[in-house]
Each structure stands twice: as C-alpha cells, then as structure tokens.
C-alpha cells in the first residue's frame, strides 16, 4: 500500500481578489476565502483551477488597468 497517496476530499476556494486555491473539504475555510463549488480529489480540483483561472492578476489590478477601479 502506498502511504504517500492522499485520499482526502478537497474543494476549490476563491478569495475576494478572485485568486484560487485548494482546501481540504473537512476543514473550515480560512478568513477571506469562500467555496467556489468544485469538490473532489486534489488533482481534480487542481485541473479545474487550471481550466478556469486564466488570468492570474488579482481582481483589483485588473480593474485598475481596465479603468473600472
């Protein structure tokens, strides 16, 4: 048996600057983060983030550069 394999469930979380992260599903969310809605194993969550997080700039910077800040 491979003891290094992670069998925990995860969720994708998002902060107010629209930055993504992976968080253990059985733990309370840290301040400033909210559940995005995607859950699964760590790799599935990371694949989802890779697909949806196409602009790494924080929301505040994007608004500032777009003139909407």
mmCIF file of the N, C-alpha and C atoms, coordinates in Angstrom:
data_MODEL
# 
_entry.id   MODEL 
# 
loop_
_atom_site.group_PDB 
_atom_site.id 
_atom_site.type_symbol 
_atom_site.label_atom_id 
_atom_site.label_alt_id 
_atom_site.label_comp_id 
_atom_site.label_asym_id 
_atom_site.label_entity_id 
_atom_site.label_seq_id 
_atom_site.pdbx_PDB_ins_code 
_atom_site.Cartn_x 
_atom_site.Cartn_y 
_atom_site.Cartn_z 
_atom_site.occupancy 
_atom_site.B_iso_or_equiv 
_atom_site.pdbx_formal_charge 
_atom_site.auth_seq_id 
_atom_site.auth_comp_id 
_atom_site.auth_asym_id 
_atom_site.auth_atom_id 
_atom_site.pdbx_PDB_model_num 
ATOM 1   N N  . UNK A 1 1  ? 0.842   -1.185 0.000   1.00 0.00 ? 1  UNK A N  1 
ATOM 2   C CA . UNK A 1 1  ? 0.000   0.000  0.000   1.00 0.00 ? 1  UNK A CA 1 
ATOM 3   C C  . UNK A 1 1  ? 0.883   1.241  0.000   1.00 0.00 ? 1  UNK A C  1 
ATOM 4   N N  . UNK A 1 2  ? 0.521   2.230  -0.767  1.00 0.00 ? 2  UNK A N  1 
ATOM 5   C CA . UNK A 1 2  ? 1.279   3.465  -0.887  1.00 0.00 ? 2  UNK A CA 1 
ATOM 6   C C  . UNK A 1 2  ? 0.785   4.462  0.153   1.00 0.00 ? 2  UNK A C  1 
ATOM 7   N N  . UNK A 1 3  ? 1.602   4.715  1.168   1.00 0.00 ? 3  UNK A N  1 
ATOM 8   C CA . UNK A 1 3  ? 1.205   5.631  2.237   1.00 0.00 ? 3  UNK A CA 1 
ATOM 9   C C  . UNK A 1 3  ? 1.290   7.094  1.822   1.00 0.00 ? 3  UNK A C  1 
ATOM 10  N N  . UNK A 1 4  ? 1.881   7.393  0.682   1.00 0.00 ? 4  UNK A N  1 
ATOM 11  C CA . UNK A 1 4  ? 2.018   8.780  0.252   1.00 0.00 ? 4  UNK A CA 1 
ATOM 12  C C  . UNK A 1 4  ? 0.796   9.270  -0.526  1.00 0.00 ? 4  UNK A C  1 
ATOM 13  N N  . UNK A 1 5  ? -0.096  8.371  -0.886  1.00 0.00 ? 5  UNK A N  1 
ATOM 14  C CA . UNK A 1 5  ? -1.272  8.770  -1.650  1.00 0.00 ? 5  UNK A CA 1 
ATOM 15  C C  . UNK A 1 5  ? -2.266  9.500  -0.746  1.00 0.00 ? 5  UNK A C  1 
ATOM 16  N N  . UNK A 1 6  ? -2.779  10.606 -1.221  1.00 0.00 ? 6  UNK A N  1 
ATOM 17  C CA . UNK A 1 6  ? -3.702  11.441 -0.457  1.00 0.00 ? 6  UNK A CA 1 
ATOM 18  C C  . UNK A 1 6  ? -5.132  11.046 -0.809  1.00 0.00 ? 6  UNK A C  1 
ATOM 19  N N  . UNK A 1 7  ? -5.880  10.603 0.188   1.00 0.00 ? 7  UNK A N  1 
ATOM 20  C CA . UNK A 1 7  ? -7.263  10.153 -0.046  1.00 0.00 ? 7  UNK A CA 1 
ATOM 21  C C  . UNK A 1 7  ? -8.299  11.134 0.480   1.00 0.00 ? 7  UNK A C  1 
ATOM 22  N N  . UNK A 1 8  ? -7.855  12.314 0.902   1.00 0.00 ? 8  UNK A N  1 
ATOM 23  C CA . UNK A 1 8  ? -8.792  13.298 1.431   1.00 0.00 ? 8  UNK A CA 1 
ATOM 24  C C  . UNK A 1 8  ? -9.581  13.960 0.307   1.00 0.00 ? 8  UNK A C  1 
ATOM 25  N N  . UNK A 1 9  ? -10.729 14.489 0.653   1.00 0.00 ? 9  UNK A N  1 
ATOM 26  C CA . UNK A 1 9  ? -11.502 15.281 -0.285  1.00 0.00 ? 9  UNK A CA 1 
ATOM 27  C C  . UNK A 1 9  ? -11.087 16.737 -0.192  1.00 0.00 ? 9  UNK A C  1 
ATOM 28  N N  . UNK A 1 10 ? -11.166 17.422 -1.310  1.00 0.00 ? 10 UNK A N  1 
ATOM 29  C CA . UNK A 1 10 ? -10.776 18.827 -1.368  1.00 0.00 ? 10 UNK A CA 1 
ATOM 30  C C  . UNK A 1 10 ? -11.886 19.651 -2.003  1.00 0.00 ? 10 UNK A C  1 
ATOM 31  N N  . UNK A 1 11 ? -11.769 20.951 -1.843  1.00 0.00 ? 11 UNK A N  1 
ATOM 32  C CA . UNK A 1 11 ? -12.670 21.877 -2.511  1.00 0.00 ? 11 UNK A CA 1 
ATOM 33  C C  . UNK A 1 11 ? -11.852 23.029 -3.079  1.00 0.00 ? 11 UNK A C  1 
ATOM 34  N N  . UNK A 1 12 ? -12.373 23.622 -4.121  1.00 0.00 ? 12 UNK A N  1 
ATOM 35  C CA . UNK A 1 12 ? -11.749 24.795 -4.702  1.00 0.00 ? 12 UNK A CA 1 
ATOM 36  C C  . UNK A 1 12 ? -12.298 26.008 -3.970  1.00 0.00 ? 12 UNK A C  1 
ATOM 37  N N  . UNK A 1 13 ? -11.402 26.884 -3.543  1.00 0.00 ? 13 UNK A N  1 
ATOM 38  C CA . UNK A 1 13 ? -11.802 28.089 -2.826  1.00 0.00 ? 13 UNK A CA 1 
ATOM 39  C C  . UNK A 1 13 ? -11.313 29.313 -3.595  1.00 0.00 ? 13 UNK A C  1 
ATOM 40  N N  . UNK A 1 14 ? -11.968 30.423 -3.319  1.00 0.00 ? 14 UNK A N  1 
ATOM 41  C CA . UNK A 1 14 ? -11.736 31.664 -4.048  1.00 0.00 ? 14 UNK A CA 1 
ATOM 42  C C  . UNK A 1 14 ? -11.734 32.808 -3.045  1.00 0.00 ? 14 UNK A C  1 
ATOM 43  N N  . UNK A 1 15 ? -10.845 33.785 -3.244  1.00 0.00 ? 15 UNK A N  1 
ATOM 44  C CA . UNK A 1 15 ? -10.850 34.942 -2.347  1.00 0.00 ? 15 UNK A CA 1 
ATOM 45  C C  . UNK A 1 15 ? -11.433 36.159 -3.060  1.00 0.00 ? 15 UNK A C  1 
ATOM 46  N N  . UNK A 1 16 ? -11.477 37.277 -2.373  1.00 0.00 ? 16 UNK A N  1 
ATOM 47  C CA . UNK A 1 16 ? -12.094 38.486 -2.933  1.00 0.00 ? 16 UNK A CA 1 
ATOM 48  C C  . UNK A 1 16 ? -11.340 39.045 -4.134  1.00 0.00 ? 16 UNK A C  1 
ATOM 49  N N  . UNK A 1 17 ? -10.081 38.663 -4.294  1.00 0.00 ? 17 UNK A N  1 
ATOM 50  C CA . UNK A 1 17 ? -9.292  39.092 -5.447  1.00 0.00 ? 17 UNK A CA 1 
ATOM 51  C C  . UNK A 1 17 ? -9.393  38.078 -6.595  1.00 0.00 ? 17 UNK A C  1 
ATOM 52  N N  . UNK A 1 18 ? -10.319 37.123 -6.466  1.00 0.00 ? 18 UNK A N  1 
ATOM 53  C CA . UNK A 1 18 ? -10.555 36.073 -7.467  1.00 0.00 ? 18 UNK A CA 1 
ATOM 54  C C  . UNK A 1 18 ? -9.309  35.232 -7.724  1.00 0.00 ? 18 UNK A C  1 
ATOM 55  N N  . UNK A 1 19 ? -8.594  34.930 -6.641  1.00 0.00 ? 19 UNK A N  1 
ATOM 56  C CA . UNK A 1 19 ? -7.469  34.013 -6.690  1.00 0.00 ? 19 UNK A CA 1 
ATOM 57  C C  . UNK A 1 19 ? -7.954  32.672 -6.152  1.00 0.00 ? 19 UNK A C  1 
ATOM 58  N N  . UNK A 1 20 ? -7.517  31.602 -6.779  1.00 0.00 ? 20 UNK A N  1 
ATOM 59  C CA . UNK A 1 20 ? -7.991  30.261 -6.458  1.00 0.00 ? 20 UNK A CA 1 
ATOM 60  C C  . UNK A 1 20 ? -6.988  29.489 -5.618  1.00 0.00 ? 20 UNK A C  1 
ATOM 61  N N  . UNK A 1 21 ? -7.510  28.530 -4.867  1.00 0.00 ? 21 UNK A N  1 
ATOM 62  C CA . UNK A 1 21 ? -6.671  27.617 -4.115  1.00 0.00 ? 21 UNK A CA 1 
ATOM 63  C C  . UNK A 1 21 ? -7.448  26.324 -3.868  1.00 0.00 ? 21 UNK A C  1 
ATOM 64  N N  . UNK A 1 22 ? -6.747  25.333 -3.365  1.00 0.00 ? 22 UNK A N  1 
ATOM 65  C CA . UNK A 1 22 ? -7.343  24.048 -2.983  1.00 0.00 ? 22 UNK A CA 1 
ATOM 66  C C  . UNK A 1 22 ? -7.307  23.967 -1.468  1.00 0.00 ? 22 UNK A C  1 
ATOM 67  N N  . UNK A 1 23 ? -8.408  23.530 -0.879  1.00 0.00 ? 23 UNK A N  1 
ATOM 68  C CA . UNK A 1 23 ? -8.508  23.465 0.575   1.00 0.00 ? 23 UNK A CA 1 
ATOM 69  C C  . UNK A 1 23 ? -9.148  22.141 0.972   1.00 0.00 ? 23 UNK A C  1 
ATOM 70  N N  . UNK A 1 24 ? -8.667  21.494 2.042   1.00 0.00 ? 24 UNK A N  1 
ATOM 71  C CA . UNK A 1 24 ? -9.288  20.247 2.495   1.00 0.00 ? 24 UNK A CA 1 
ATOM 72  C C  . UNK A 1 24 ? -10.779 20.459 2.793   1.00 0.00 ? 24 UNK A C  1 
ATOM 73  N N  . UNK A 1 25 ? -11.613 19.591 2.259   1.00 0.00 ? 25 UNK A N  1 
ATOM 74  C CA . UNK A 1 25 ? -13.065 19.749 2.391   1.00 0.00 ? 25 UNK A CA 1 
ATOM 75  C C  . UNK A 1 25 ? -13.552 19.593 3.825   1.00 0.00 ? 25 UNK A C  1 
ATOM 76  N N  . UNK A 1 26 ? -12.778 18.903 4.651   1.00 0.00 ? 26 UNK A N  1 
ATOM 77  C CA . UNK A 1 26 ? -13.220 18.664 6.027   1.00 0.00 ? 26 UNK A CA 1 
ATOM 78  C C  . UNK A 1 26 ? -12.727 19.726 7.006   1.00 0.00 ? 26 UNK A C  1 
ATOM 79  N N  . UNK A 1 27 ? -12.134 20.783 6.495   1.00 0.00 ? 27 UNK A N  1 
ATOM 80  C CA . UNK A 1 27 ? -11.651 21.860 7.358   1.00 0.00 ? 27 UNK A CA 1 
ATOM 81  C C  . UNK A 1 27 ? -12.435 23.137 7.088   1.00 0.00 ? 27 UNK A C  1 
ATOM 82  N N  . UNK A 1 28 ? -12.586 23.936 8.114   1.00 0.00 ? 28 UNK A N  1 
ATOM 83  C CA . UNK A 1 28 ? -13.241 25.230 7.945   1.00 0.00 ? 28 UNK A CA 1 
ATOM 84  C C  . UNK A 1 28 ? -12.400 26.126 7.046   1.00 0.00 ? 28 UNK A C  1 
ATOM 85  N N  . UNK A 1 29 ? -13.071 26.996 6.329   1.00 0.00 ? 29 UNK A N  1 
ATOM 86  C CA . UNK A 1 29 ? -12.355 27.873 5.411   1.00 0.00 ? 29 UNK A CA 1 
ATOM 87  C C  . UNK A 1 29 ? -11.618 28.968 6.165   1.00 0.00 ? 29 UNK A C  1 
ATOM 88  N N  . UNK A 1 30 ? -10.441 29.356 5.677   1.00 0.00 ? 30 UNK A N  1 
ATOM 89  C CA . UNK A 1 30 ? -9.732  30.470 6.311   1.00 0.00 ? 30 UNK A CA 1 
ATOM 90  C C  . UNK A 1 30 ? -10.446 31.787 6.019   1.00 0.00 ? 30 UNK A C  1 
ATOM 91  N N  . UNK A 1 31 ? -10.205 32.766 6.859   1.00 0.00 ? 31 UNK A N  1 
ATOM 92  C CA . UNK A 1 31 ? -10.819 34.083 6.675   1.00 0.00 ? 31 UNK A CA 1 
ATOM 93  C C  . UNK A 1 31 ? -10.469 34.637 5.302   1.00 0.00 ? 31 UNK A C  1 
ATOM 94  N N  . UNK A 1 32 ? -11.466 35.193 4.637   1.00 0.00 ? 32 UNK A N  1 
ATOM 95  C CA . UNK A 1 32 ? -11.256 35.815 3.337   1.00 0.00 ? 32 UNK A CA 1 
ATOM 96  C C  . UNK A 1 32 ? -11.425 34.882 2.149   1.00 0.00 ? 32 UNK A C  1 
ATOM 97  N N  . UNK A 1 33 ? -11.741 33.628 2.391   1.00 0.00 ? 33 UNK A N  1 
ATOM 98  C CA . UNK A 1 33 ? -11.918 32.651 1.317   1.00 0.00 ? 33 UNK A CA 1 
ATOM 99  C C  . UNK A 1 33 ? -13.333 32.090 1.358   1.00 0.00 ? 33 UNK A C  1 
ATOM 100 N N  . UNK A 1 34 ? -13.856 31.736 0.188   1.00 0.00 ? 34 UNK A N  1 
ATOM 101 C CA . UNK A 1 34 ? -15.200 31.131 0.095   1.00 0.00 ? 34 UNK A CA 1 
ATOM 102 C C  . UNK A 1 34 ? -15.127 29.931 -0.839  1.00 0.00 ? 34 UNK A C  1 
ATOM 103 N N  . UNK A 1 35 ? -16.040 29.011 -0.649  1.00 0.00 ? 35 UNK A N  1 
ATOM 104 C CA . UNK A 1 35 ? -16.098 27.832 -1.512  1.00 0.00 ? 35 UNK A CA 1 
ATOM 105 C C  . UNK A 1 35 ? -16.541 28.252 -2.908  1.00 0.00 ? 35 UNK A C  1 
ATOM 106 N N  . UNK A 1 36 ? -15.865 27.755 -3.918  1.00 0.00 ? 36 UNK A N  1 
ATOM 107 C CA . UNK A 1 36 ? -16.182 28.059 -5.309  1.00 0.00 ? 36 UNK A CA 1 
ATOM 108 C C  . UNK A 1 36 ? -17.249 27.110 -5.847  1.00 0.00 ? 36 UNK A C  1 
ATOM 109 N N  . UNK A 1 37 ? -17.325 25.907 -5.257  1.00 0.00 ? 37 UNK A N  1 
ATOM 110 C CA . UNK A 1 37 ? -18.353 24.943 -5.655  1.00 0.00 ? 37 UNK A CA 1 
ATOM 111 C C  . UNK A 1 37 ? -17.820 23.635 -6.197  1.00 0.00 ? 37 UNK A C  1 
ATOM 112 N N  . UNK A 1 38 ? -16.552 23.588 -6.543  1.00 0.00 ? 38 UNK A N  1 
ATOM 113 C CA . UNK A 1 38 ? -15.964 22.375 -7.082  1.00 0.00 ? 38 UNK A CA 1 
ATOM 114 C C  . UNK A 1 38 ? -15.329 21.570 -5.956  1.00 0.00 ? 38 UNK A C  1 
ATOM 115 N N  . UNK A 1 39 ? -15.622 20.273 -5.923  1.00 0.00 ? 39 UNK A N  1 
ATOM 116 C CA . UNK A 1 39 ? -15.033 19.372 -4.931  1.00 0.00 ? 39 UNK A CA 1 
ATOM 117 C C  . UNK A 1 39 ? -14.517 18.121 -5.624  1.00 0.00 ? 39 UNK A C  1 
ATOM 118 N N  . UNK A 1 40 ? -13.660 17.400 -4.935  1.00 0.00 ? 40 UNK A N  1 
ATOM 119 C CA . UNK A 1 40 ? -13.126 16.146 -5.472  1.00 0.00 ? 40 UNK A CA 1 
ATOM 120 C C  . UNK A 1 40 ? -11.765 15.877 -4.874  1.00 0.00 ? 40 UNK A C  1 
ATOM 121 N N  . UNK A 1 41 ? -10.994 15.000 -5.528  1.00 0.00 ? 41 UNK A N  1 
ATOM 122 C CA . UNK A 1 41 ? -9.645  14.778 -5.035  1.00 0.00 ? 41 UNK A CA 1 
ATOM 123 C C  . UNK A 1 41 ? -8.770  15.971 -5.423  1.00 0.00 ? 41 UNK A C  1 
ATOM 124 N N  . UNK A 1 42 ? -7.595  16.029 -4.867  1.00 0.00 ? 42 UNK A N  1 
ATOM 125 C CA . UNK A 1 42 ? -6.720  17.188 -5.063  1.00 0.00 ? 42 UNK A CA 1 
ATOM 126 C C  . UNK A 1 42 ? -6.422  17.425 -6.541  1.00 0.00 ? 42 UNK A C  1 
ATOM 127 N N  . UNK A 1 43 ? -6.109  16.379 -7.259  1.00 0.00 ? 43 UNK A N  1 
ATOM 128 C CA . UNK A 1 43 ? -5.770  16.518 -8.678  1.00 0.00 ? 43 UNK A CA 1 
ATOM 129 C C  . UNK A 1 43 ? -6.945  17.045 -9.498  1.00 0.00 ? 43 UNK A C  1 
ATOM 130 N N  . UNK A 1 44 ? -8.149  16.589 -9.206  1.00 0.00 ? 44 UNK A N  1 
ATOM 131 C CA . UNK A 1 44 ? -9.332  17.073 -9.933  1.00 0.00 ? 44 UNK A CA 1 
ATOM 132 C C  . UNK A 1 44 ? -9.547  18.559 -9.660  1.00 0.00 ? 44 UNK A C  1 
ATOM 133 N N  . UNK A 1 45 ? -9.357  18.968 -8.414  1.00 0.00 ? 45 UNK A N  1 
ATOM 134 C CA . UNK A 1 45 ? -9.511  20.384 -8.070  1.00 0.00 ? 45 UNK A CA 1 
ATOM 135 C C  . UNK A 1 45 ? -8.452  21.232 -8.766  1.00 0.00 ? 45 UNK A C  1 
ATOM 136 N N  . UNK A 1 46 ? -7.218  20.734 -8.808  1.00 0.00 ? 46 UNK A N  1 
ATOM 137 C CA . UNK A 1 46 ? -6.154  21.476 -9.480  1.00 0.00 ? 46 UNK A CA 1 
ATOM 138 C C  . UNK A 1 46 ? -6.406  21.569 -10.986 1.00 0.00 ? 46 UNK A C  1 
ATOM 139 N N  . UNK A 1 47 ? -6.929  20.510 -11.589 1.00 0.00 ? 47 UNK A N  1 
ATOM 140 C CA . UNK A 1 47 ? -7.269  20.560 -13.016 1.00 0.00 ? 47 UNK A CA 1 
ATOM 141 C C  . UNK A 1 47 ? -8.344  21.605 -13.276 1.00 0.00 ? 47 UNK A C  1 
ATOM 142 N N  . UNK A 1 48 ? -9.344  21.674 -12.396 1.00 0.00 ? 48 UNK A N  1 
ATOM 143 C CA . UNK A 1 48 ? -10.409 22.670 -12.537 1.00 0.00 ? 48 UNK A CA 1 
ATOM 144 C C  . UNK A 1 48 ? -9.822  24.086 -12.450 1.00 0.00 ? 48 UNK A C  1 
ATOM 145 N N  . UNK A 1 49 ? -8.979  24.317 -11.468 1.00 0.00 ? 49 UNK A N  1 
ATOM 146 C CA . UNK A 1 49 ? -8.356  25.634 -11.316 1.00 0.00 ? 49 UNK A CA 1 
ATOM 147 C C  . UNK A 1 49 ? -7.559  25.976 -12.564 1.00 0.00 ? 49 UNK A C  1 
ATOM 148 N N  . UNK A 1 50 ? -6.813  25.028 -13.076 1.00 0.00 ? 50 UNK A N  1 
ATOM 149 C CA . UNK A 1 50 ? -6.017  25.255 -14.283 1.00 0.00 ? 50 UNK A CA 1 
ATOM 150 C C  . UNK A 1 50 ? -6.912  25.657 -15.460 1.00 0.00 ? 50 UNK A C  1 
ATOM 151 N N  . UNK A 1 51 ? -8.102  25.095 -15.521 1.00 0.00 ? 51 UNK A N  1 
ATOM 152 C CA . UNK A 1 51 ? -9.013  25.395 -16.631 1.00 0.00 ? 51 UNK A CA 1 
ATOM 153 C C  . UNK A 1 51 ? -9.703  26.753 -16.492 1.00 0.00 ? 51 UNK A C  1 
ATOM 154 N N  . UNK A 1 52 ? -10.016 27.166 -15.268 1.00 0.00 ? 52 UNK A N  1 
ATOM 155 C CA . UNK A 1 52 ? -10.813 28.385 -15.086 1.00 0.00 ? 52 UNK A CA 1 
ATOM 156 C C  . UNK A 1 52 ? -10.011 29.623 -14.714 1.00 0.00 ? 52 UNK A C  1 
ATOM 157 N N  . UNK A 1 53 ? -8.836  29.450 -14.143 1.00 0.00 ? 53 UNK A N  1 
ATOM 158 C CA . UNK A 1 53 ? -8.051  30.600 -13.693 1.00 0.00 ? 53 UNK A CA 1 
ATOM 159 C C  . UNK A 1 53 ? -7.068  30.969 -14.790 1.00 0.00 ? 53 UNK A C  1 
ATOM 160 N N  . UNK A 1 54 ? -7.568  31.697 -15.762 1.00 0.00 ? 54 UNK A N  1 
ATOM 161 C CA . UNK A 1 54 ? -6.770  32.011 -16.951 1.00 0.00 ? 54 UNK A CA 1 
ATOM 162 C C  . UNK A 1 54 ? -6.039  33.340 -16.847 1.00 0.00 ? 54 UNK A C  1 
ATOM 163 N N  . UNK A 1 55 ? -6.426  34.183 -15.909 1.00 0.00 ? 55 UNK A N  1 
ATOM 164 C CA . UNK A 1 55 ? -5.768  35.471 -15.709 1.00 0.00 ? 55 UNK A CA 1 
ATOM 165 C C  . UNK A 1 55 ? -5.334  35.547 -14.255 1.00 0.00 ? 55 UNK A C  1 
ATOM 166 N N  . UNK A 1 56 ? -4.055  35.410 -14.013 1.00 0.00 ? 56 UNK A N  1 
ATOM 167 C CA . UNK A 1 56 ? -3.531  35.335 -12.653 1.00 0.00 ? 56 UNK A CA 1 
ATOM 168 C C  . UNK A 1 56 ? -3.497  36.681 -11.926 1.00 0.00 ? 56 UNK A C  1 
ATOM 169 N N  . UNK A 1 57 ? -3.754  37.758 -12.641 1.00 0.00 ? 57 UNK A N  1 
ATOM 170 C CA . UNK A 1 57 ? -3.723  39.067 -11.985 1.00 0.00 ? 57 UNK A CA 1 
ATOM 171 C C  . UNK A 1 57 ? -4.869  39.182 -10.983 1.00 0.00 ? 57 UNK A C  1 
ATOM 172 N N  . UNK A 1 58 ? -4.603  39.741 -9.794  1.00 0.00 ? 58 UNK A N  1 
ATOM 173 C CA . UNK A 1 58 ? -5.671  39.954 -8.818  1.00 0.00 ? 58 UNK A CA 1 
ATOM 174 C C  . UNK A 1 58 ? -6.753  40.872 -9.397  1.00 0.00 ? 58 UNK A C  1 
ATOM 175 N N  . UNK A 1 59 ? -7.976  40.707 -8.933  1.00 0.00 ? 59 UNK A N  1 
ATOM 176 C CA . UNK A 1 59 ? -9.112  41.488 -9.415  1.00 0.00 ? 59 UNK A CA 1 
ATOM 177 C C  . UNK A 1 59 ? -8.854  42.985 -9.315  1.00 0.00 ? 59 UNK A C  1 
ATOM 178 N N  . UNK A 1 60 ? -8.287  43.443 -8.203  1.00 0.00 ? 60 UNK A N  1 
ATOM 179 C CA . UNK A 1 60 ? -8.023  44.870 -8.036  1.00 0.00 ? 60 UNK A CA 1 
ATOM 180 C C  . UNK A 1 60 ? -7.093  45.416 -9.110  1.00 0.00 ? 60 UNK A C  1 
ATOM 181 N N  . UNK A 1 61 ? -6.091  44.666 -9.482  1.00 0.00 ? 61 UNK A N  1 
ATOM 182 C CA . UNK A 1 61 ? -5.175  45.093 -10.527 1.00 0.00 ? 61 UNK A CA 1 
ATOM 183 C C  . UNK A 1 61 ? -5.864  45.090 -11.886 1.00 0.00 ? 61 UNK A C  1 
ATOM 184 N N  . UNK A 1 62 ? -6.653  44.061 -12.162 1.00 0.00 ? 62 UNK A N  1 
ATOM 185 C CA . UNK A 1 62 ? -7.379  44.022 -13.438 1.00 0.00 ? 62 UNK A CA 1 
ATOM 186 C C  . UNK A 1 62 ? -8.314  45.222 -13.561 1.00 0.00 ? 62 UNK A C  1 
ATOM 187 N N  . UNK A 1 63 ? -9.022  45.556 -12.482 1.00 0.00 ? 63 UNK A N  1 
ATOM 188 C CA . UNK A 1 63 ? -9.934  46.713 -12.510 1.00 0.00 ? 63 UNK A CA 1 
ATOM 189 C C  . UNK A 1 63 ? -9.162  48.010 -12.708 1.00 0.00 ? 63 UNK A C  1 
ATOM 190 N N  . UNK A 1 64 ? -8.042  48.121 -12.035 1.00 0.00 ? 64 UNK A N  1 
ATOM 191 C CA . UNK A 1 64 ? -7.227  49.330 -12.146 1.00 0.00 ? 64 UNK A CA 1 
ATOM 192 C C  . UNK A 1 64 ? -6.738  49.498 -13.593 1.00 0.00 ? 64 UNK A C  1 
ATOM 193 N N  . UNK A 1 65 ? -6.268  48.446 -14.192 1.00 0.00 ? 65 UNK A N  1 
ATOM 194 C CA . UNK A 1 65 ? -5.764  48.520 -15.558 1.00 0.00 ? 65 UNK A CA 1 
ATOM 195 C C  . UNK A 1 65 ? -6.874  48.729 -16.579 1.00 0.00 ? 65 UNK A C  1 
ATOM 196 N N  . UNK A 1 66 ? -8.085  48.236 -16.249 1.00 0.00 ? 66 UNK A N  1 
ATOM 197 C CA . UNK A 1 66 ? -9.235  48.426 -17.142 1.00 0.00 ? 66 UNK A CA 1 
ATOM 198 C C  . UNK A 1 66 ? -9.910  49.779 -16.922 1.00 0.00 ? 66 UNK A C  1 
ATOM 199 N N  . UNK A 1 67 ? -9.525  50.516 -15.900 1.00 0.00 ? 67 UNK A N  1 
ATOM 200 C CA . UNK A 1 67 ? -10.130 51.802 -15.603 1.00 0.00 ? 67 UNK A CA 1 
ATOM 201 C C  . UNK A 1 67 ? -11.457 51.698 -14.885 1.00 0.00 ? 67 UNK A C  1 
ATOM 202 N N  . UNK A 1 68 ? -11.762 50.524 -14.283 1.00 0.00 ? 68 UNK A N  1 
ATOM 203 C CA . UNK A 1 68 ? -13.045 50.341 -13.583 1.00 0.00 ? 68 UNK A CA 1 
ATOM 204 C C  . UNK A 1 68 ? -12.882 50.340 -12.071 1.00 0.00 ? 68 UNK A C  1 
ATOM 205 N N  . UNK A 1 69 ? -11.684 50.658 -11.586 1.00 0.00 ? 69 UNK A N  1 
ATOM 206 C CA . UNK A 1 69 ? -11.419 50.631 -10.143 1.00 0.00 ? 69 UNK A CA 1 
ATOM 207 C C  . UNK A 1 69 ? -11.980 51.865 -9.460  1.00 0.00 ? 69 UNK A C  1 
# 
